[in-house]
Amino acid sequence: MGEYKVPALNYPILAVISAGRAKIKRLADNTNLSTDHAMPGDVALVPRQQEMSWRVNGEMDVITITFADSDLCNLLQHIYQKIGDKITNTAYVGSFNNTYLFTNANHISNVLLSGDPNLESYVDAHLQAAGLYIMNYLGKKDDGLAELQLHSHPVKYTLQRLTLGISNKINIEDIAAELRLSPALLAKKFKSEMGVTPHNFLLLKRIQKAQYLLANTMIDIASIAIDCGFSHQSHLTRNFTKNTGLSPLKYRQQSQKTLNLQKTK
């Protein structure tokens, strides 16, 4: 908990809020907290040349990424300003939801935490991929804003609960009850803003976690299934194969072969 200062910098910062219980508000005018907030599962932009104060309530894990490419920095700055213009800068923290950037940053962080110096080129490749994604998708569709949907409170809350509940038996009925909404209405709102149902979003998150564990650990597949919220190994195998085209075992074999090739270079 507490207040943290971010000095004015010559480049924007991309901050991925990967975990925790934080709701982050910006001190917009050094005294009043913004109405918007960022939470786990969000990506937040800190613009260049703007000193900011963040009020954090609870523990959190944040991954920050900066880019040296001036065109990419200019684009991120442009995205921040365009969204802020739509909802007024005094209310905007700089947060949005993007599954690719969130997953990419978490994967990079996990690889770095492994401490393997031989994976530097592997990390560089993922950072370059993130930059290309921003330039070619965030920067080209609808003036860079097509991917940046500022979600309603029920959907943002649901995203947080689903992201943090991957390993648990969580369902839309429980989340709807917490929000005092009917499950049908919440599911309709979620699909309207996210393009997928809450069930499919959670399934994707569980498969993404399984992909990381299969590629980076030797944990047995049955244990991975339980850790990722699947009821048993065959439940994981059926859904994993359907969504990736590979069985968990085949995916592990191919991923570890790729990592071994990276280490020999």
Rosetta silent file (secondary structure, phi, psi, omega in degrees, C-alpha in Angstrom):
SEQUENCE: MGEYKVPALNYPILAVISAGRAKIKRLADNTNLSTDHAMPGDVALVPRQQEMSWRVNGEMDVITITFADSDLCNLLQHIYQKIGDKITNTAYVGSFNNTYLFTNANHISNVLLSGDPNLESYVDAHLQAAGLYIMNYLGKKDDGLAELQLHSHPVKYTLQRLTLGISNKINIEDIAAELRLSPALLAKKFKSEMGVTPHNFLLLKRIQKAQYLLANTMIDIASIAIDCGFSHQSHLTRNFTKNTGLSPLKYRQQSQKTLNLQKTK
SCORE:     score description
SCORE:     0.000 S_00000001
   1 L     0.000  155.792  175.848    0.000    0.000    0.000 S_00000001
   2 E   135.382 -175.002 -178.620    1.095    3.570   -0.421 S_00000001
   3 E  -114.828  134.916 -176.419    1.855    6.310   -2.879 S_00000001
   4 E  -126.768  136.367 -179.339    4.589    5.994   -5.477 S_00000001
   5 E   -94.928  136.057  172.056    6.142    8.694   -7.622 S_00000001
   6 E  -117.024  112.857 -177.178    6.966    8.189  -11.297 S_00000001
   7 L   -68.524  160.604  175.882    9.267   10.975  -12.546 S_00000001
   8 L   -67.822  123.688 -177.781    8.783   12.643  -15.920 S_00000001
   9 L  -116.781  166.453 -179.465   10.724   10.576  -18.473 S_00000001
  10 L   -88.917    6.434 -179.657   11.627   11.065  -22.127 S_00000001
  11 L  -146.759  151.325  177.392    9.887    7.848  -23.146 S_00000001
  12 L   -76.971  157.276  178.189    6.568    6.150  -22.317 S_00000001
  13 E  -116.094  133.344  172.394    6.390    3.083  -20.082 S_00000001
  14 E   -99.388  115.646 -177.179    4.246    0.032  -20.781 S_00000001
  15 E  -113.457  123.446  178.332    3.278   -1.490  -17.423 S_00000001
  16 E  -104.649  118.768 -178.797    1.641   -4.926  -17.221 S_00000001
  17 E   -90.423  100.091 -165.320   -0.113   -5.557  -13.918 S_00000001
  18 E   -88.307  -26.824 -176.048    0.349   -9.299  -13.724 S_00000001
  19 E  -165.103  173.883  176.458   -0.979  -10.284  -10.305 S_00000001
  20 E   111.184 -167.574 -177.341   -1.995   -9.143   -6.864 S_00000001
  21 L  -120.737   16.812 -170.570   -4.976   -7.399   -5.337 S_00000001
  22 L   -77.919  145.138  161.958   -4.170   -3.829   -6.275 S_00000001
  23 L  -119.772  116.518 -172.254   -6.454   -1.188   -7.653 S_00000001
  24 E  -102.066  124.328  175.930   -4.181    1.610   -8.825 S_00000001
  25 E  -114.882  147.544  179.434   -5.460    5.165   -9.047 S_00000001
  26 E   -97.220  137.302  172.165   -3.558    8.146  -10.420 S_00000001
  27 E   -80.513   96.668 -169.759   -3.279   11.419   -8.538 S_00000001
  28 L   -66.904  -37.382 -178.283   -4.398   13.521  -11.477 S_00000001
  29 L  -129.485   31.115  178.746   -3.688   16.955  -10.001 S_00000001
  30 L    71.876   -3.875  178.615   -1.486   16.005   -7.017 S_00000001
  31 L  -131.176  -42.770 -174.891   -4.507   16.079   -4.712 S_00000001
  32 L  -101.145  134.275  176.915   -7.499   14.284   -6.239 S_00000001
  33 E   -75.379  143.736  176.567   -7.529   10.626   -7.215 S_00000001
  34 L   -66.111  158.767  178.726   -8.668    9.740  -10.712 S_00000001
  35 L   -81.368  -29.725  178.325  -12.002    7.996  -11.148 S_00000001
  36 L   -80.370  163.839  176.056  -10.550    5.283  -13.374 S_00000001
  37 L  -152.168  159.798  175.477   -8.207    2.610  -12.020 S_00000001
  38 E  -109.639  149.520 -178.369   -5.940   -0.184  -13.170 S_00000001
  39 L  -144.393  169.790  178.615   -6.043   -3.692  -11.721 S_00000001
  40 L   -52.646  134.151 -174.987   -4.411   -7.099  -12.247 S_00000001
  41 L   102.795  -12.294 -179.191   -4.933   -8.207  -15.832 S_00000001
  42 L   -91.925  159.093  165.349   -4.581   -4.665  -17.196 S_00000001
  43 E  -111.655  134.240 -178.466   -1.921   -3.049  -19.307 S_00000001
  44 E  -123.772  143.494  176.999   -1.220    0.575  -18.342 S_00000001
  45 E  -107.655  128.059  170.855    0.567    3.342  -20.216 S_00000001
  46 E  -105.278  114.508 -174.770    2.619    5.988  -18.435 S_00000001
  47 L   -72.793  160.247  175.583    3.162    8.819  -20.965 S_00000001
  48 L   -69.878  155.390  174.401    6.427   10.638  -21.520 S_00000001
  49 L    56.688   32.515  176.352    7.117   13.982  -19.871 S_00000001
  50 L  -138.024  112.168  174.862    4.433   13.511  -17.233 S_00000001
  51 L   -71.702  135.959 -176.805    5.223   13.066  -13.574 S_00000001
  52 E  -133.457  150.053  171.231    2.688   10.784  -11.979 S_00000001
  53 E  -117.428  135.848 -179.355    1.736    9.612   -8.522 S_00000001
  54 E  -117.308  130.073  175.773    0.109    6.226   -8.090 S_00000001
  55 E  -100.173  114.284 -173.860   -1.995    5.280   -5.092 S_00000001
  56 E  -110.510  130.851  179.286   -1.748    1.532   -4.588 S_00000001
  57 L  -119.629   98.462  179.734   -4.038   -0.459   -2.311 S_00000001
  58 L   111.122  170.052 -179.788   -2.770   -3.998   -1.790 S_00000001
  59 L   -73.954  152.706  177.291    0.066   -6.165   -3.070 S_00000001
  60 E  -157.008  160.349  172.458    0.832   -6.267   -6.761 S_00000001
  61 E  -123.136  123.141 -178.199    3.282   -7.497   -9.365 S_00000001
  62 E  -124.506  131.775  175.655    4.023   -5.110  -12.229 S_00000001
  63 E  -106.632  121.594 -179.549    6.194   -5.796  -15.281 S_00000001
  64 E  -107.949  137.432 -179.225    7.448   -2.616  -16.968 S_00000001
  65 E  -128.171  132.258  173.017    8.655   -2.506  -20.571 S_00000001
  66 L  -123.180  152.673 -177.169   10.315    0.399  -22.375 S_00000001
  67 L  -120.008  142.493  179.475   11.270    0.574  -26.033 S_00000001
  68 L   -85.262  -23.676 -176.760   14.278    2.302  -27.643 S_00000001
  69 L   -68.085  123.204 -175.258   12.619    2.701  -31.047 S_00000001
  70 H   -66.604  -36.589  179.147   11.433    6.330  -31.396 S_00000001
  71 H   -63.890  -40.045  179.365    8.547    5.454  -33.743 S_00000001
  72 H   -67.518  -40.999  177.333    7.236    2.917  -31.259 S_00000001
  73 H   -63.116  -41.443  178.791    7.532    5.396  -28.384 S_00000001
  74 H   -63.177  -38.700  179.447    5.687    8.024  -30.424 S_00000001
  75 H   -65.762  -45.064  178.374    2.911    5.552  -31.171 S_00000001
  76 H   -60.467  -41.316  177.340    2.454    4.618  -27.502 S_00000001
  77 H   -62.045  -41.487 -179.881    2.319    8.311  -26.619 S_00000001
  78 H   -63.769  -42.938  179.328   -0.259    8.857  -29.360 S_00000001
  79 H   -60.626  -45.182  179.407   -2.401    5.973  -28.101 S_00000001
  80 H   -59.209  -46.578 -176.527   -2.396    7.395  -24.575 S_00000001
  81 H   -67.022  -39.178 -178.798   -3.409   10.844  -25.778 S_00000001
  82 H   -66.435  -41.346  178.262   -6.165    9.586  -28.100 S_00000001
  83 H   -68.807  -43.913  179.766   -7.822    7.519  -25.388 S_00000001
  84 H   -59.236  -36.210  179.063   -7.391   10.283  -22.845 S_00000001
  85 H   -64.956  -30.288 -177.853   -9.048   12.751  -25.220 S_00000001
  86 H   -74.102  -31.411 -174.150  -12.087   10.508  -25.427 S_00000001
  87 H  -125.511   12.818 -178.739  -12.699   10.316  -21.680 S_00000001
  88 L    74.791  130.153 -175.598  -10.780   13.365  -20.362 S_00000001
  89 H   -63.247  -27.435 -178.029   -7.222   13.120  -19.099 S_00000001
  90 H   -69.789  -15.971 -177.853   -8.187   13.913  -15.509 S_00000001
  91 H  -105.923   -6.933 -168.377  -10.094   10.626  -15.322 S_00000001
  92 L  -103.659  120.614  176.640   -7.765    8.325  -17.211 S_00000001
  93 L   -77.229  -34.358 -177.215   -5.133    6.175  -15.526 S_00000001
  94 L   112.350   19.714 -174.560   -3.880    4.760  -18.803 S_00000001
  95 E  -103.881  147.423  173.866   -5.140    1.200  -18.476 S_00000001
  96 E  -152.142  173.122 -178.651   -6.658   -1.108  -21.049 S_00000001
  97 L  -114.288  128.768  177.866   -6.991   -4.847  -21.540 S_00000001
  98 L  -148.657  112.081 -173.599   -5.009   -6.771  -24.134 S_00000001
  99 H   -62.382  -40.633 -177.349   -4.560  -10.524  -23.845 S_00000001
 100 H   -64.018  -51.060 -178.130   -1.520  -10.730  -26.143 S_00000001
 101 H   -62.803  -38.991  179.178    0.541   -8.049  -24.387 S_00000001
 102 H   -62.352  -48.125 -178.112   -0.439   -9.419  -20.974 S_00000001
 103 H   -67.508  -42.864 -178.892    0.561  -12.992  -21.877 S_00000001
 104 H   -60.587  -47.743 -178.176    3.750  -11.953  -23.677 S_00000001
 105 H   -64.844  -39.974  178.327    5.016   -9.835  -20.763 S_00000001
 106 H   -65.163  -38.298  178.507    4.269  -12.545  -18.208 S_00000001
 107 H   -65.507  -44.127  178.020    6.106  -15.120  -20.309 S_00000001
 108 H   -59.475  -44.541 -179.686    9.140  -12.846  -20.645 S_00000001
 109 H   -60.425  -44.609 -179.328    9.125  -12.239  -16.894 S_00000001
 110 H   -63.949  -38.783  178.372    8.970  -15.960  -16.118 S_00000001
 111 H   -65.055  -43.977  179.732   11.858  -16.682  -18.493 S_00000001
 112 H   -63.321  -38.049 -179.305   13.993  -13.929  -16.899 S_00000001
 113 H   -68.525  -19.112  178.453   13.215  -15.232  -13.426 S_00000001
 114 L   -67.610  -22.027  176.820   14.564  -18.644  -14.454 S_00000001
 115 L    76.834   10.699 -178.256   18.021  -17.041  -14.409 S_00000001
 116 L   -83.855  111.380 -177.756   19.231  -18.851  -17.514 S_00000001
 117 H   -68.521  -17.195 -178.108   21.706  -16.526  -19.317 S_00000001
 118 H   -75.976   -7.241 -176.137   21.448  -18.619  -22.482 S_00000001
 119 H   -98.418   13.968 -177.579   17.889  -17.406  -23.091 S_00000001
 120 H   -59.773  -44.465 -179.508   18.801  -13.769  -23.801 S_00000001
 121 H   -67.128  -31.741  177.867   18.142  -14.094  -27.537 S_00000001
 122 H   -65.490  -43.911  177.597   14.856  -15.843  -26.763 S_00000001
 123 H   -64.533  -43.792  179.061   13.755  -12.900  -24.575 S_00000001
 124 H   -58.133  -39.442 -179.562   14.868  -10.405  -27.234 S_00000001
 125 H   -63.816  -39.902  179.559   12.741  -12.204  -29.811 S_00000001
 126 H   -70.592  -35.857  176.164    9.644  -11.911  -27.620 S_00000001
 127 H   -66.018  -40.637  177.262   10.289   -8.213  -26.968 S_00000001
 128 H   -63.744  -38.082  178.095   10.648   -7.622  -30.703 S_00000001
 129 H   -63.652  -39.790  177.639    7.387   -9.502  -31.255 S_00000001
 130 H   -62.931  -42.951  178.293    5.642   -7.241  -28.728 S_00000001
 131 H   -62.461  -43.507  178.909    6.954   -4.170  -30.525 S_00000001
 132 H   -64.651  -37.610  178.250    5.800   -5.473  -33.917 S_00000001
 133 H   -61.920  -46.010  179.880    2.383   -6.279  -32.474 S_00000001
 134 H   -62.031  -45.498 -176.920    1.987   -2.722  -31.150 S_00000001
 135 H   -67.082  -38.875 -171.178    3.125   -1.164  -34.435 S_00000001
 136 H   -95.847  -16.786  179.273    1.048   -3.387  -36.713 S_00000001
 137 H  -116.953  -55.061  179.317   -2.137   -3.874  -34.709 S_00000001
 138 H   -67.253  -28.604 -174.746   -2.483   -1.182  -32.063 S_00000001
 139 L   -94.978   -4.170 -173.235   -1.083    1.402  -34.464 S_00000001
 140 L  -118.157  -22.888 -177.080   -2.962    0.563  -37.644 S_00000001
 141 L   -98.417  123.628  176.451   -6.577   -0.183  -36.784 S_00000001
 142 H    51.557   46.982  178.853   -8.908    2.747  -36.093 S_00000001
 143 H    59.755   32.414  175.598   -5.982    5.058  -35.411 S_00000001
 144 H    87.774    4.607 -173.507   -4.508    2.633  -32.895 S_00000001
 145 L  -112.032   -1.973 -174.662   -7.590    2.307  -30.712 S_00000001
 146 L   -62.338  -35.582 -177.686   -9.406   -0.746  -32.078 S_00000001
 147 L   -85.680   -8.541 -171.090   -7.716   -3.101  -29.615 S_00000001
 148 L  -102.270   80.639 -179.504   -8.006   -0.712  -26.671 S_00000001
 149 L   -92.373  122.070  176.131  -11.443   -1.229  -25.201 S_00000001
 150 L   -84.941  108.317 -168.222  -12.034    0.536  -21.911 S_00000001
 151 L   -81.947  153.399  175.061  -14.249   -1.973  -20.193 S_00000001
 152 L   -66.457  161.291 -178.426  -17.218   -1.377  -17.961 S_00000001
 153 H   -57.143  -45.617  179.723  -16.784   -2.055  -14.250 S_00000001
 154 H   -59.002  -38.372 -178.634  -18.609   -5.452  -14.317 S_00000001
 155 H   -73.692  -40.942  177.744  -16.412   -6.692  -17.168 S_00000001
 156 H   -62.550  -41.636  178.751  -13.164   -5.376  -15.626 S_00000001
 157 H   -63.562  -42.340  179.534  -14.087   -7.018  -12.320 S_00000001
 158 H   -64.627  -40.493  176.904  -14.891  -10.283  -14.109 S_00000001
 159 H   -59.771  -42.942  179.361  -11.571  -10.163  -15.976 S_00000001
 160 H   -62.864  -47.271 -177.632   -9.744   -9.724  -12.690 S_00000001
 161 H   -65.158  -39.648  179.710  -11.581  -12.590  -10.994 S_00000001
 162 H   -69.557  -40.883 -179.227  -11.079  -14.929  -13.955 S_00000001
 163 H   -64.523  -40.527 -177.805   -7.388  -14.030  -14.357 S_00000001
 164 H   -84.897  -10.700 -175.983   -6.643  -14.589  -10.674 S_00000001
 165 L  -108.065   23.482 -175.981   -8.861  -17.675  -10.406 S_00000001
 166 L   -56.736  -40.967 -174.925   -7.249  -19.838  -13.079 S_00000001
 167 L   -85.074   -5.868 -173.946   -6.316  -22.578  -10.625 S_00000001
 168 L  -106.013  165.169  175.536   -9.626  -22.481   -8.746 S_00000001
 169 L   -84.550   81.969 -177.503  -13.120  -23.748   -9.406 S_00000001
 170 L  -106.869  145.426  178.863  -14.560  -20.371  -10.343 S_00000001
 171 L  -140.683  161.533 -174.481  -17.780  -19.832  -12.270 S_00000001
 172 H   -64.924  -28.730 -179.789  -19.747  -16.961  -13.731 S_00000001
 173 H   -63.550  -41.823  179.773  -22.620  -17.468  -11.274 S_00000001
 174 H   -65.811  -43.054 -179.523  -20.380  -16.654   -8.299 S_00000001
 175 H   -65.325  -42.351  179.102  -18.943  -13.557   -9.991 S_00000001
 176 H   -60.630  -40.175  178.930  -22.411  -12.379  -11.024 S_00000001
 177 H   -63.858  -38.895  178.080  -23.617  -12.738   -7.431 S_00000001
 178 H   -64.163  -32.663 -179.790  -20.689  -10.618   -6.205 S_00000001
 179 H   -90.378   -5.281 -177.803  -21.665   -7.931   -8.724 S_00000001
 180 L    61.119   41.980  175.196  -25.385   -8.306   -7.956 S_00000001
 181 L  -123.482  160.177  173.765  -26.141   -9.087  -11.584 S_00000001
 182 L   -75.919  146.670  178.464  -27.829  -12.055  -13.214 S_00000001
 183 H   -56.231  -37.695 -178.491  -25.373  -14.555  -14.785 S_00000001
 184 H   -65.651  -41.815 -179.749  -27.075  -14.115  -18.173 S_00000001
 185 H   -67.568  -42.532  179.214  -26.683  -10.315  -18.120 S_00000001
 186 H   -63.840  -43.131  179.145  -23.049  -10.494  -17.026 S_00000001
 187 H   -62.225  -38.340  178.936  -22.255  -13.072  -19.715 S_00000001
 188 H   -66.006  -44.724  177.736  -23.937  -10.863  -22.328 S_00000001
 189 H   -61.301  -44.945 -177.325  -21.963   -7.779  -21.217 S_00000001
 190 H   -61.945  -48.077 -178.227  -18.708   -9.751  -21.171 S_00000001
 191 H   -66.429  -35.586  179.640  -19.158  -11.199  -24.659 S_00000001
 192 H   -63.036  -38.662 -176.301  -20.210   -7.822  -26.042 S_00000001
 193 H   -90.356  -31.953 -174.477  -16.997   -6.151  -24.809 S_00000001
 194 H  -101.665  -20.122 -179.709  -14.508   -9.026  -25.067 S_00000001
 195 L    85.567   -5.783  177.227  -15.819  -10.936  -28.092 S_00000001
 196 L  -136.558  162.102  177.128  -15.775  -14.254  -26.204 S_00000001
 197 L   -77.046  159.117  175.580  -17.790  -15.754  -23.379 S_00000001
 198 H   -55.829  -38.779 -179.911  -16.394  -15.780  -19.813 S_00000001
 199 H   -60.969  -46.336 -178.457  -16.080  -19.575  -20.077 S_00000001
 200 H   -69.373  -34.333  176.738  -13.974  -19.387  -23.245 S_00000001
 201 H   -63.140  -46.650  179.883  -11.827  -16.573  -21.823 S_00000001
 202 H   -64.518  -39.629  178.364  -11.072  -18.629  -18.701 S_00000001
 203 H   -61.148  -42.427  178.553  -10.376  -21.711  -20.809 S_00000001
 204 H   -62.142  -43.635  179.115   -7.867  -19.720  -22.894 S_00000001
 205 H   -61.888  -40.543  179.891   -6.111  -18.458  -19.756 S_00000001
 206 H   -66.802  -39.820  178.330   -5.861  -21.999  -18.381 S_00000001
 207 H   -67.146  -39.368  177.775   -4.432  -23.320  -21.630 S_00000001
 208 H   -62.061  -40.552  177.919   -1.896  -20.466  -21.733 S_00000001
 209 H   -65.726  -41.162  178.524   -0.756  -21.335  -18.211 S_00000001
 210 H   -62.628  -39.267  177.911   -0.488  -25.014  -19.184 S_00000001
 211 H   -58.884  -44.890 -179.720    1.614  -24.037  -22.220 S_00000001
 212 H   -63.298  -46.739 -177.568    4.094  -22.204  -20.007 S_00000001
 213 H   -65.295  -37.191  178.523    4.361  -25.073  -17.492 S_00000001
 214 H   -67.162  -38.322 -175.984    4.763  -27.658  -20.237 S_00000001
 215 H   -79.784  -27.349 -168.618    7.478  -25.648  -21.978 S_00000001
 216 H  -119.290   -1.448  179.069    9.450  -24.541  -18.921 S_00000001
 217 L  -136.690  170.740  173.851    9.077  -27.246  -16.272 S_00000001
 218 L  -111.662   22.934  175.624    9.111  -31.030  -15.952 S_00000001
 219 L   -60.753  136.786 -177.538    5.995  -31.140  -13.775 S_00000001
 220 L   -64.523  151.352 -171.945    3.930  -34.181  -14.743 S_00000001
 221 H   -64.137  -34.139  178.765    0.943  -33.466  -16.981 S_00000001
 222 H   -62.933  -41.603  178.903   -1.626  -34.693  -14.457 S_00000001
 223 H   -68.712  -37.901  176.777   -0.368  -32.178  -11.885 S_00000001
 224 H   -61.128  -40.989  179.627   -0.326  -29.403  -14.500 S_00000001
 225 H   -57.782  -46.584 -178.834   -3.961  -30.178  -15.290 S_00000001
 226 H   -67.843  -42.055 -178.399   -5.003  -29.699  -11.657 S_00000001
 227 H   -64.522  -27.255 -178.771   -2.835  -26.593  -11.206 S_00000001
 228 L   -94.746    7.664  174.099   -4.452  -25.001  -14.261 S_00000001
 229 L    90.260    7.594  175.929   -7.989  -25.617  -13.045 S_00000001
 230 L   -85.940  150.284 -174.820   -8.859  -28.688  -15.118 S_00000001
 231 L   -72.060  -28.759  178.179  -10.675  -31.511  -13.346 S_00000001
 232 L  -164.728  175.284 -173.847   -8.253  -34.202  -14.573 S_00000001
 233 H   -62.567  -41.147 -178.296   -5.556  -34.906  -17.168 S_00000001
 234 H   -66.510  -30.214  175.934   -7.928  -36.035  -19.920 S_00000001
 235 H   -63.940  -44.167  175.601   -9.919  -32.815  -19.465 S_00000001
 236 H   -63.393  -49.188 -175.934   -6.729  -30.815  -20.106 S_00000001
 237 H   -58.311  -44.268 -178.298   -5.665  -33.021  -23.017 S_00000001
 238 H   -62.545  -48.090 -177.294   -9.026  -32.740  -24.783 S_00000001
 239 H   -74.244  -37.537  179.650   -9.226  -28.941  -24.523 S_00000001
 240 H   -63.384  -47.270 -178.785   -5.502  -28.341  -25.090 S_00000001
 241 H   -64.057  -40.374 -179.145   -5.438  -30.432  -28.278 S_00000001
 242 H   -64.086  -36.715 -174.328   -8.603  -28.792  -29.602 S_00000001
 243 H   -91.935  -24.713 -177.441   -7.227  -25.277  -29.115 S_00000001
 244 H  -112.214  -17.406 -177.391   -3.542  -25.739  -30.044 S_00000001
 245 L    83.561   -0.054  178.931   -3.604  -28.654  -32.458 S_00000001
 246 L  -130.094  148.499  172.215   -1.071  -30.538  -30.314 S_00000001
 247 L   -72.824  159.119  177.435   -1.412  -32.832  -27.338 S_00000001
 248 H   -54.367  -41.266 -179.226    0.221  -31.595  -24.109 S_00000001
 249 H   -64.891  -44.890 -179.831    2.990  -34.179  -24.482 S_00000001
 250 H   -65.176  -38.599  178.941    3.706  -33.210  -28.103 S_00000001
 251 H   -63.853  -41.784  178.137    3.671  -29.518  -27.190 S_00000001
 252 H   -61.751  -45.801 -177.983    6.196  -30.154  -24.392 S_00000001
 253 H   -61.835  -43.608 -178.819    8.492  -32.103  -26.689 S_00000001
 254 H   -69.770  -39.656 -179.179    8.448  -29.405  -29.392 S_00000001
 255 H   -65.546  -43.590 -178.286    8.878  -26.521  -26.912 S_00000001
 256 H   -71.612  -29.330  174.261   11.827  -28.097  -25.156 S_00000001
 257 H   -65.180  -40.597  178.475   13.429  -28.928  -28.502 S_00000001
 258 H   -64.331  -43.703  179.174   13.162  -25.233  -29.430 S_00000001
 259 H   -63.018  -38.750  179.199   14.688  -24.164  -26.118 S_00000001
 260 H   -65.544  -37.882  177.097   17.573  -26.593  -26.564 S_00000001
 261 H   -65.467  -37.357  177.548   18.269  -25.173  -30.016 S_00000001
 262 H   -63.157  -39.662 -177.562   18.312  -21.662  -28.519 S_00000001
 263 H   -68.805  -28.597 -177.647   20.856  -22.740  -25.910 S_00000001
 264 H   -82.974  -11.246 -178.955   23.215  -24.196  -28.505 S_00000001
 265 L   -79.893    0.000    0.000   23.355  -20.971  -30.550 S_00000001
